[in-house]
Amino acid sequence: MLNALDKSLELTSKIYLRIAQGILLFLVLAILSQVVSRYVFARSTVGIDELTKIALVWLTFLMAVVLHRQKRHITVKALYDALPPRLQFFADTIVSLATIGLSTFVFWQIFQAWGYFGLLSPVFGIPDTALRAAPIFAFVPILLQEAVSLTRQFTGRLPDREAP
């Protein structure tokens, strides 16, 4: 069961990476078109700001999952590396539990505010949920990844992934 969950999280990370690459390409082209239209035609492209804002939010949350999976998120390792193995185990446990707690808190906050997400964007009429649902797509895999990490840590069933 853990192997299947770990493999599905790996596949999710790969899919998110490909989607994020597509979003990044869209952002580069959209901003380039905005610059060209402003300086060449002295007019702004209608709605580009709206689309780039949504794309940037999604890019951020999708890449958070990819980087978390690869253990490449922002960390300060100087203190951690100086700790003995037993304290490193304790620190890993605390970080995993804190991440699970944060994910649960984010879900609760989104659930509490969901009724207020009925706004539409001004140009294209995109529902606000398209922007506000991005954290759900990020924190579900992150929460599951931490559950797998905690299970590995306490049962030793799967070898821990090495950071690249």
Beta strands, then each sheet from edge to edge (+ up, - down):
end
